[in-house]
Amino acid sequence: MSDIFATSTSFADLGLRDEVLKGIEDQGFEHPTMIQSKLIPLAIEGKDIIGQSKTGTGKTASFGLPALHLIDTDSPFACLCLVPTRELAIQVARECRELGKHTGLKVLPVYGGQSINTQAEKLKQKPQIIIGTPGRVMDMNQRRLLPYDKIKLAILDEVDRMLDIGFRDDIRKILGGMKQRHQTIFVSATISPEIEQLARKYMHKPVDLSTTEASSLTVSQVDQSCVGVQEWDKRRLLHHVLDVEKPDLALVFCRMKVTVDKVAKSLQNKNIDAVTLHANMHQGARNKVMEKLRKRDVRVVVASDLAARGIDVDDITHVFNYDVPEDPEVYVHRIGRTARKGRDGKAIMFVTPDQSDLLLNIEKLTNVEIVECRFDDFKPGVVVVERRWYEQNRHQFPYSQWSPFEIKGRYSHKEFVANRLAVSGVTPEYKDDKGNVISVRSGR
């Protein structure tokens, strides 16, 4: 765990005030993580900072603790922390409240999906620390409920993700609205040229901690592996791997919300305790899932990337990348949900034959070789094709190439014309009479 914790340093060595140290002690923390040991003293000195750290190494406390140290109860709206998602706003606020319970500071999350009137009433109580998503922060500012000119400390958490999901203009407007001299801290798992450009424009001589981390962007406690699978077999493989691995608490990441729902339903049909988490769910439903996670009242959460950004639960044992992310930085954030705060964890990625380039990009970014694992007792399924399609096309291919197919039933409602066949790991596609590609159906 030497790449996570600064075991020769205590939190008292970092210069934090007694009220903050007492909150840290109540939470049972003994030593700061590496990013905390570097960032906190600089933040206390009032420096602008660009901080890069692996996901799961205590980034929230790295900026939350100096905020609790620097801000006093007589300074309303003194700290604004921007985060990309509602769940993360709730999570960061919760952690700051727990760490700062002896300081007397009020911490308020503001985010879309909750009543504006409810949050407006709480803002009228003049909290010292605001944790918010950019859209709702701008809304409250326009209503004259969240003044930018009071801010002494501006923090941007997960800057990379905020830029990815289209908050760049909002960020510029918010930072540009702070005309007074203030301290700014950027924290992110990855640092892009665009983040560096933002820093040059809105920071004053920032200290760059982005090069002080180990060469790998993922913590060594994550056992990373991949398994080759055909697209139509991924659900069956997930059922099998869950049975073999028997995770205490697992996250399954899918690219699309519709896939999240389908995968969760297939698990539930196998009597596996699974729930969904994605952006189309009402905030109340998402909050209930998060509460189940914290209480460990669920075994598997099937999630989209955006909705899962607020998951900061220490006991997640496994992360399954059901879909390989097209952006390798998303992979870093996904597997950072496990092996948190020095614990061990496993990350298994399902890779189809045409995704080798995506896998290579992830390995290049993380500087980690993702080893291939095999589940020898897993038996691949068959692809169901219509009998009429089979009769029309069988003469084009040697018999040996039909082994993964099951000929089933009569011709139903559409005439499928082969676009290409699943041979040597190529995913089959079919087109209807209008040329639209129809996904292959799997025999399960």
SULNOR-V331989 format. One record per residue. N is the residue number from 0. SS is DSSP state (helix for helix, strand for strand, loop for the rest). PHI is phi in radians with two decimals (none if undefined). Layout:
n:N ss:SS phi:PHI
n:N ss:SS phi:PHI
//
This chain:
n:0 ss:loop phi:none
n:1 ss:loop phi:-1.16
n:2 ss:loop phi:-1.50
n:3 ss:loop phi:-1.99
n:4 ss:strand phi:-1.78
n:5 ss:loop phi:-1.60
n:6 ss:loop phi:-1.21
n:7 ss:loop phi:-1.60
n:8 ss:loop phi:-2.12
n:9 ss:loop phi:-1.86
n:10 ss:helix phi:-1.14
n:11 ss:helix phi:-1.11
n:12 ss:helix phi:-1.17
n:13 ss:helix phi:-1.47
n:14 ss:loop phi:1.62
n:15 ss:loop phi:-1.29
n:16 ss:loop phi:-1.29
n:17 ss:helix phi:-1.05
n:18 ss:helix phi:-1.08
n:19 ss:helix phi:-1.29
n:20 ss:helix phi:-1.06
n:21 ss:helix phi:-1.14
n:22 ss:helix phi:-1.12
n:23 ss:helix phi:-1.10
n:24 ss:helix phi:-1.11
n:25 ss:helix phi:-1.06
n:26 ss:loop phi:-1.43
n:27 ss:loop phi:1.46
n:28 ss:loop phi:-1.44
n:29 ss:loop phi:-1.83
n:30 ss:loop phi:-2.17
n:31 ss:loop phi:-1.26
n:32 ss:strand phi:-1.33
n:33 ss:helix phi:-1.06
n:34 ss:helix phi:-1.15
n:35 ss:helix phi:-1.14
n:36 ss:helix phi:-1.16
n:37 ss:helix phi:-1.57
n:38 ss:helix phi:-1.39
n:39 ss:helix phi:-1.03
n:40 ss:helix phi:-1.05
n:41 ss:helix phi:-1.18
n:42 ss:helix phi:-1.14
n:43 ss:helix phi:-1.09
n:44 ss:loop phi:-1.30
n:45 ss:loop phi:1.60
n:46 ss:loop phi:-1.33
n:47 ss:loop phi:-1.35
n:48 ss:strand phi:-2.44
n:49 ss:strand phi:-1.88
n:50 ss:strand phi:-1.97
n:51 ss:strand phi:-1.94
n:52 ss:loop phi:-2.67
n:53 ss:loop phi:-1.08
n:54 ss:loop phi:-1.06
n:55 ss:loop phi:1.61
n:56 ss:loop phi:-1.98
n:57 ss:loop phi:1.50
n:58 ss:helix phi:-1.15
n:59 ss:helix phi:-1.03
n:60 ss:helix phi:-1.19
n:61 ss:helix phi:-1.13
n:62 ss:helix phi:-1.81
n:63 ss:helix phi:-1.19
n:64 ss:helix phi:-1.14
n:65 ss:helix phi:-1.13
n:66 ss:helix phi:-1.10
n:67 ss:helix phi:-1.14
n:68 ss:helix phi:-1.31
n:69 ss:helix phi:-1.44
n:70 ss:loop phi:-1.55
n:71 ss:loop phi:-1.96
n:72 ss:loop phi:-1.20
n:73 ss:loop phi:-1.60
n:74 ss:loop phi:-2.15
n:75 ss:loop phi:-1.14
n:76 ss:loop phi:1.03
n:77 ss:loop phi:-1.33
n:78 ss:strand phi:-2.25
n:79 ss:strand phi:-2.13
n:80 ss:strand phi:-2.03
n:81 ss:strand phi:-1.64
n:82 ss:strand phi:-2.33
n:83 ss:loop phi:-1.38
n:84 ss:loop phi:-2.34
n:85 ss:helix phi:-1.07
n:86 ss:helix phi:-1.05
n:87 ss:helix phi:-1.21
n:88 ss:helix phi:-1.06
n:89 ss:helix phi:-1.12
n:90 ss:helix phi:-1.16
n:91 ss:helix phi:-1.12
n:92 ss:helix phi:-1.08
n:93 ss:helix phi:-1.07
n:94 ss:helix phi:-1.15
n:95 ss:helix phi:-1.15
n:96 ss:helix phi:-1.11
n:97 ss:helix phi:-1.14
n:98 ss:helix phi:-1.24
n:99 ss:loop phi:-1.83
n:100 ss:loop phi:-1.18
n:101 ss:loop phi:-1.74
n:102 ss:loop phi:-1.64
n:103 ss:loop phi:1.40
n:104 ss:loop phi:-1.43
n:105 ss:loop phi:-1.73
n:106 ss:strand phi:-2.03
n:107 ss:strand phi:-2.24
n:108 ss:strand phi:-1.52
n:109 ss:strand phi:-2.20
n:110 ss:loop phi:-2.80
n:111 ss:loop phi:-1.22
n:112 ss:loop phi:1.74
n:113 ss:loop phi:-1.99
n:114 ss:loop phi:-0.95
n:115 ss:helix phi:-1.08
n:116 ss:helix phi:-1.10
n:117 ss:helix phi:-1.07
n:118 ss:helix phi:-1.21
n:119 ss:helix phi:-1.10
n:120 ss:helix phi:-1.10
n:121 ss:helix phi:-1.24
n:122 ss:helix phi:-1.17
n:123 ss:loop phi:-1.16
n:124 ss:loop phi:-1.43
n:125 ss:loop phi:0.98
n:126 ss:loop phi:-1.17
n:127 ss:loop phi:-1.47
n:128 ss:strand phi:-2.17
n:129 ss:strand phi:-1.97
n:130 ss:strand phi:-1.98
n:131 ss:strand phi:-2.60
n:132 ss:strand phi:-1.46
n:133 ss:helix phi:-0.97
n:134 ss:helix phi:-1.08
n:135 ss:helix phi:-1.25
n:136 ss:helix phi:-1.07
n:137 ss:helix phi:-1.11
n:138 ss:helix phi:-1.06
n:139 ss:helix phi:-1.18
n:140 ss:helix phi:-1.18
n:141 ss:helix phi:-1.13
n:142 ss:loop phi:-1.48
n:143 ss:loop phi:1.08
n:144 ss:loop phi:-1.83
n:145 ss:loop phi:-2.34
n:146 ss:loop phi:-1.34
n:147 ss:helix phi:-1.26
n:148 ss:helix phi:-1.29
n:149 ss:helix phi:-1.63
n:150 ss:loop phi:-1.29
n:151 ss:loop phi:-1.80
n:152 ss:strand phi:-2.35
n:153 ss:strand phi:-1.90
n:154 ss:strand phi:-2.15
n:155 ss:strand phi:-2.03
n:156 ss:strand phi:-1.71
n:157 ss:loop phi:0.93
n:158 ss:helix phi:-1.02
n:159 ss:helix phi:-1.02
n:160 ss:helix phi:-1.25
n:161 ss:helix phi:-1.07
n:162 ss:helix phi:-1.22
n:163 ss:helix phi:-1.05
n:164 ss:loop phi:-1.72
n:165 ss:loop phi:1.62
n:166 ss:loop phi:-1.66
n:167 ss:helix phi:-1.04
n:168 ss:helix phi:-1.17
n:169 ss:helix phi:-1.10
n:170 ss:helix phi:-1.08
n:171 ss:helix phi:-1.11
n:172 ss:helix phi:-1.14
n:173 ss:helix phi:-1.19
n:174 ss:helix phi:-1.14
n:175 ss:helix phi:-1.19
n:176 ss:loop phi:-1.40
n:177 ss:loop phi:-1.66
n:178 ss:loop phi:-1.39
n:179 ss:loop phi:-1.36
n:180 ss:loop phi:-1.21
n:181 ss:loop phi:-2.61
n:182 ss:strand phi:-1.62
n:183 ss:strand phi:-2.26
n:184 ss:strand phi:-2.25
n:185 ss:strand phi:-1.83
n:186 ss:strand phi:-2.27
n:187 ss:strand phi:-2.78
n:188 ss:loop phi:-1.32
n:189 ss:loop phi:-2.28
n:190 ss:loop phi:-2.05
n:191 ss:loop phi:-1.77
n:192 ss:helix phi:-1.01
n:193 ss:helix phi:-1.17
n:194 ss:helix phi:-1.14
n:195 ss:helix phi:-1.11
n:196 ss:helix phi:-1.14
n:197 ss:helix phi:-1.03
n:198 ss:helix phi:-1.09
n:199 ss:helix phi:-1.09
n:200 ss:helix phi:-1.43
n:201 ss:helix phi:-2.00
n:202 ss:loop phi:-2.09
n:203 ss:loop phi:-1.93
n:204 ss:loop phi:0.80
n:205 ss:loop phi:-1.19
n:206 ss:strand phi:-1.44
n:207 ss:strand phi:-1.70
n:208 ss:loop phi:-1.75
n:209 ss:loop phi:-1.31
n:210 ss:loop phi:-1.84
n:211 ss:loop phi:-1.60
n:212 ss:loop phi:-1.40
n:213 ss:loop phi:-1.07
n:214 ss:loop phi:-1.10
n:215 ss:loop phi:-1.49
n:216 ss:loop phi:-1.52
n:217 ss:loop phi:-2.09
n:218 ss:loop phi:-1.31
n:219 ss:loop phi:-1.21
n:220 ss:loop phi:-1.28
n:221 ss:strand phi:-1.53
n:222 ss:strand phi:-1.46
n:223 ss:strand phi:-1.71
n:224 ss:strand phi:-2.65
n:225 ss:strand phi:-2.37
n:226 ss:strand phi:-2.36
n:227 ss:strand phi:-1.34
n:228 ss:loop phi:-2.76
n:229 ss:loop phi:-1.35
n:230 ss:helix phi:-0.97
n:231 ss:helix phi:-1.29
n:232 ss:helix phi:-1.78
n:233 ss:helix phi:-1.12
n:234 ss:helix phi:-1.18
n:235 ss:helix phi:-1.08
n:236 ss:helix phi:-1.12
n:237 ss:helix phi:-1.06
n:238 ss:helix phi:-0.98
n:239 ss:helix phi:-1.15
n:240 ss:helix phi:-1.15
n:241 ss:helix phi:-1.08
n:242 ss:helix phi:-1.19
n:243 ss:helix phi:-1.33
n:244 ss:helix phi:-1.34
n:245 ss:loop phi:0.84
n:246 ss:loop phi:-1.18
n:247 ss:loop phi:-1.21
n:248 ss:loop phi:-2.64
n:249 ss:strand phi:-2.26
n:250 ss:strand phi:-1.95
n:251 ss:strand phi:-2.03
n:252 ss:strand phi:-1.74
n:253 ss:loop phi:-2.14
n:254 ss:loop phi:-1.27
n:255 ss:loop phi:-2.01
n:256 ss:helix phi:-1.12
n:257 ss:helix phi:-1.14
n:258 ss:helix phi:-1.19
n:259 ss:helix phi:-0.94
n:260 ss:helix phi:-1.12
n:261 ss:helix phi:-1.17
n:262 ss:helix phi:-1.16
n:263 ss:helix phi:-1.07
n:264 ss:helix phi:-1.08
n:265 ss:helix phi:-1.13
n:266 ss:helix phi:-1.19
n:267 ss:helix phi:-1.08
n:268 ss:helix phi:-1.15
n:269 ss:loop phi:-1.67
n:270 ss:loop phi:1.09
n:271 ss:loop phi:-1.70
n:272 ss:loop phi:-1.22
n:273 ss:strand phi:-2.36
n:274 ss:strand phi:-2.30
n:275 ss:strand phi:-1.87
n:276 ss:strand phi:-2.58
n:277 ss:loop phi:-2.65
n:278 ss:loop phi:-1.22
n:279 ss:loop phi:-1.39
n:280 ss:loop phi:-1.38
n:281 ss:loop phi:-1.11
n:282 ss:helix phi:-1.02
n:283 ss:helix phi:-1.06
n:284 ss:helix phi:-1.17
n:285 ss:helix phi:-1.15
n:286 ss:helix phi:-1.11
n:287 ss:helix phi:-1.13
n:288 ss:helix phi:-1.12
n:289 ss:helix phi:-1.09
n:290 ss:helix phi:-1.16
n:291 ss:helix phi:-1.07
n:292 ss:helix phi:-1.06
n:293 ss:helix phi:-1.13
n:294 ss:helix phi:-1.54
n:295 ss:loop phi:1.04
n:296 ss:loop phi:-1.59
n:297 ss:loop phi:-2.51
n:298 ss:loop phi:-1.74
n:299 ss:strand phi:-2.31
n:300 ss:strand phi:-2.03
n:301 ss:strand phi:-1.70
n:302 ss:strand phi:-2.38
n:303 ss:loop phi:-1.53
n:304 ss:loop phi:-1.14
n:305 ss:loop phi:-1.12
n:306 ss:helix phi:-1.17
n:307 ss:helix phi:-1.46
n:308 ss:helix phi:-1.16
n:309 ss:helix phi:-1.65
n:310 ss:loop phi:-1.38
n:311 ss:loop phi:-2.27
n:312 ss:loop phi:-2.02
n:313 ss:loop phi:-1.29
n:314 ss:loop phi:-1.72
n:315 ss:loop phi:-1.24
n:316 ss:loop phi:-1.62
n:317 ss:strand phi:-2.38
n:318 ss:strand phi:-2.17
n:319 ss:strand phi:-1.91
n:320 ss:strand phi:-1.54
n:321 ss:loop phi:-1.07
n:322 ss:loop phi:-1.97
n:323 ss:loop phi:-1.24
n:324 ss:loop phi:-1.23
n:325 ss:loop phi:-1.28
n:326 ss:loop phi:-1.67
n:327 ss:helix phi:-1.08
n:328 ss:helix phi:-1.16
n:329 ss:helix phi:-1.10
n:330 ss:helix phi:-1.04
n:331 ss:helix phi:-1.01
n:332 ss:helix phi:-1.22
n:333 ss:helix phi:-1.07
n:334 ss:helix phi:-1.32
n:335 ss:loop phi:-1.23
n:336 ss:loop phi:-1.30
n:337 ss:loop phi:-1.98
n:338 ss:loop phi:0.98
n:339 ss:helix phi:-1.55
n:340 ss:helix phi:0.94
n:341 ss:helix phi:1.56
n:342 ss:loop phi:-1.34
n:343 ss:loop phi:-1.52
n:344 ss:strand phi:-2.79
n:345 ss:strand phi:-2.17
n:346 ss:strand phi:-2.25
n:347 ss:strand phi:-2.08
n:348 ss:strand phi:-1.99
n:349 ss:strand phi:-1.55
n:350 ss:strand phi:-2.09
n:351 ss:loop phi:-1.49
n:352 ss:helix phi:-1.02
n:353 ss:helix phi:-1.63
n:354 ss:helix phi:-1.96
n:355 ss:helix phi:-1.11
n:356 ss:helix phi:-1.16
n:357 ss:helix phi:-1.12
n:358 ss:helix phi:-1.08
n:359 ss:helix phi:-1.10
n:360 ss:helix phi:-1.10
n:361 ss:helix phi:-1.14
n:362 ss:helix phi:-1.13
n:363 ss:helix phi:-1.15
n:364 ss:helix phi:-1.18
n:365 ss:helix phi:-1.47
n:366 ss:loop phi:1.04
n:367 ss:loop phi:-2.33
n:368 ss:loop phi:-1.44
n:369 ss:loop phi:-1.60
n:370 ss:strand phi:-1.30
n:371 ss:strand phi:-1.51
n:372 ss:loop phi:-2.01
n:373 ss:loop phi:-2.22
n:374 ss:loop phi:-2.02
n:375 ss:loop phi:-1.09
n:376 ss:loop phi:-1.52
n:377 ss:loop phi:-1.43
n:378 ss:loop phi:-1.83
n:379 ss:loop phi:-1.00
n:380 ss:loop phi:-1.46
n:381 ss:strand phi:-2.05
n:382 ss:strand phi:-1.69
n:383 ss:strand phi:-1.50
n:384 ss:strand phi:-2.17
n:385 ss:strand phi:-1.25
n:386 ss:helix phi:-1.04
n:387 ss:helix phi:-1.13
n:388 ss:helix phi:-1.07
n:389 ss:helix phi:-1.08
n:390 ss:helix phi:-1.13
n:391 ss:helix phi:-1.34
n:392 ss:helix phi:-2.06
n:393 ss:helix phi:-1.08
n:394 ss:helix phi:-1.18
n:395 ss:helix phi:-1.42
n:396 ss:loop phi:-2.31
n:397 ss:loop phi:-1.07
n:398 ss:helix phi:-1.01
n:399 ss:helix phi:-1.07
n:400 ss:helix phi:-1.45
n:401 ss:helix phi:-1.64
n:402 ss:loop phi:-1.00
n:403 ss:loop phi:-1.41
n:404 ss:strand phi:-1.81
n:405 ss:strand phi:-2.03
n:406 ss:strand phi:-1.53
n:407 ss:strand phi:-2.31
n:408 ss:loop phi:1.14
n:409 ss:loop phi:-1.69
n:410 ss:loop phi:-1.08
n:411 ss:loop phi:-1.70
n:412 ss:loop phi:-2.01
n:413 ss:loop phi:-2.40
n:414 ss:loop phi:-1.69
n:415 ss:loop phi:-1.54
n:416 ss:strand phi:-2.05
n:417 ss:strand phi:-1.16
n:418 ss:strand phi:-1.65
n:419 ss:strand phi:-2.81
n:420 ss:loop phi:-1.91
n:421 ss:loop phi:-1.40
n:422 ss:loop phi:-2.21
n:423 ss:loop phi:0.91
n:424 ss:loop phi:1.45
n:425 ss:loop phi:-1.65
n:426 ss:loop phi:-1.17
n:427 ss:loop phi:-1.31
n:428 ss:strand phi:-2.31
n:429 ss:strand phi:-2.22
n:430 ss:strand phi:-2.11
n:431 ss:loop phi:-1.46
n:432 ss:loop phi:-1.21
n:433 ss:loop phi:-1.71
n:434 ss:loop phi:1.53
n:435 ss:loop phi:-1.36
n:436 ss:strand phi:-1.34
n:437 ss:strand phi:-1.95
n:438 ss:loop phi:-1.14
n:439 ss:loop phi:-1.20
n:440 ss:strand phi:-1.76
n:441 ss:strand phi:-1.79
n:442 ss:strand phi:-1.43
n:443 ss:loop phi:-2.28
//
